[in-house]
């Protein structure tokens, strides 16, 4: 599926490794040619692990960056993590396109993905909100290890009710991994302004082929929502995540995520 999505745009120069993606972002933020190497070194250390996904970034002849995202599961948590992780890239790219690629019948989830785009890209967080999140994340992590006083626990409970939405839950998991670098891009109005002016665009590509005949959703079932948290703790989604050894159907029953996805495909296949 990823190959089909890439072949749909043969004119793009694809950045496929994390090193290439980090270098691209660093190049866009370099203040002057004489400081280019220094800026790239600082950016590389700061953003190490921030682009650890298997989805490439294409650069077209005009310099527009095309961020490819292939929808593979019937939920949007991994897409939200993708947007949070690539906010720094969208912030500095002179012009960009976010290309959502759907195999059928996952294209029916396009409205769900649009909601995530509105929350993550069109609604930047204010500086005051970032400060509150930083306090909440820090004290939440401390409370897990140590005992906190009653006042702090009360404030944490109140903050948990305010920041209980998926956007903040997944941002916390990214912050645990990357520190304050996780906030880069999510508070800037630059991305929302780019979408408003057309410098940033969102496209949808529905693959013409069907992939149900492939081995039981080998690509479609890579992680359930509960596995996203594990991915954050072990280094995000992507090829770096350790994979369990394959098991034969006769020895092991399907996992919960496999069963949910199979039931979902069976249900929409009847409609």
Secondary structure, DSSP 4 states (H G I P E B T S, - for coil): -HHHHHHTTTT-EEE-SHHHHHHHHHHHH-SSGGGHHHHHHHHHHHSTTTT-SS--EEE-TTS-EEEEEEE-SSSSHHHHHHHHHHHHHHHH-SSEEEEEEE-TTGGGGHHHHHHHHHHHHSSPPPHHHHHHHHHHHHHHHHHHHS---HHHHHHHHHHHHHT-SHHHHHHHHHHHHHGGGGGTTTT-THHHHHHHHTSEEEEEEE-SS--TTSGGGTTT-S--HHHHHHHHHHT-SSTTS--PPP--TTTSPPPHHHHHHHHHHHHHHH-
